[in-house]
């Protein structure tokens, strides 16, 4: 097919909250290679974030500020059997 196998740098998230639909997603690093030609064509502008160096003394190397929006869960309607 003539396409490379490489993926842009990204991190996966699995989010859940009572009363809302669960969300499994990924955020891509805005500075990574292959952002414009991901081998699985999964990059969307809305999934690109900026990873920054963590402040001195933090227990991690990088930080990311990103707002996730969860959809409310569908209301289940129970019907009494007659």
C-alpha positions as CSV (number, residue, x, y, z in Angstrom):
1,X,0.0,0.0,0.0
2,X,3.0,2.3,0.3
3,X,2.1,3.7,3.7
4,X,4.3,3.7,6.7
5,X,3.4,1.9,10.0
6,X,4.1,4.9,12.4
7,X,1.8,6.5,14.8
8,X,2.0,10.1,16.2
9,X,2.8,10.4,19.9
10,X,-0.4,10.1,22.0
11,X,-1.8,9.0,25.3
12,X,-5.0,7.0,25.9
13,X,-7.7,7.9,28.4
14,X,-10.7,6.0,29.8
15,X,-13.1,8.2,31.6
16,X,-16.3,7.4,33.5
17,X,-18.7,9.2,35.8
18,X,-22.1,8.1,37.2
19,X,-24.9,9.3,35.1
20,X,-22.7,9.8,32.0
21,X,-21.6,7.7,29.1
22,X,-18.1,6.3,29.4
23,X,-15.5,7.7,27.0
24,X,-12.4,6.0,25.7
25,X,-10.2,8.4,23.7
26,X,-6.7,9.5,23.0
27,X,-4.9,12.9,22.8
28,X,-2.2,13.5,20.3
29,X,0.9,15.6,21.1
30,X,0.8,18.8,18.9
31,X,4.6,18.6,18.5
32,X,4.9,15.0,17.4
33,X,5.8,13.5,14.0
34,X,3.2,11.8,11.8
35,X,0.4,14.1,13.0
36,X,-0.6,14.8,9.4
37,X,-0.3,11.1,8.2
38,X,-1.2,8.8,11.0
39,X,-1.0,5.1,9.9
40,X,-4.5,4.4,11.3
41,X,-6.0,7.8,10.3
42,X,-7.3,8.5,13.8
43,X,-6.0,12.1,14.3
44,X,-8.7,14.8,14.5
45,X,-8.0,18.4,15.3
46,X,-10.2,18.2,18.4
47,X,-7.9,15.4,19.8
48,X,-4.7,17.4,19.6
49,X,-3.2,18.8,22.8
50,X,0.0,20.5,23.9
51,X,2.2,18.6,26.3
52,X,4.4,20.9,28.4
53,X,7.3,20.3,30.7
54,X,6.1,19.8,34.3
55,X,7.1,22.4,36.9
56,X,10.2,21.8,38.9
57,X,9.6,19.4,41.8
58,X,6.6,17.7,40.1
59,X,6.5,13.9,40.2
60,X,6.2,13.7,36.4
61,X,8.0,15.0,33.3
62,X,5.1,16.4,31.2
63,X,1.6,17.9,31.9
64,X,-1.4,18.3,29.6
65,X,-4.4,20.6,30.1
66,X,-7.4,19.2,28.2
67,X,-11.2,19.5,28.7
68,X,-13.2,16.3,28.1
69,X,-16.9,16.5,27.7
70,X,-19.0,13.5,28.6
71,X,-22.6,13.0,27.3
72,X,-25.3,12.3,29.8
73,X,-26.4,8.7,30.0
74,X,-29.7,7.8,28.3
75,X,-32.6,7.6,30.7
76,X,-33.8,4.0,31.0
77,X,-37.5,3.6,31.0
78,X,-39.0,0.6,32.8
79,X,-42.3,-0.7,31.5
80,X,-44.4,-2.9,33.8
81,X,-45.4,-6.2,32.3
82,X,-49.1,-6.8,32.2
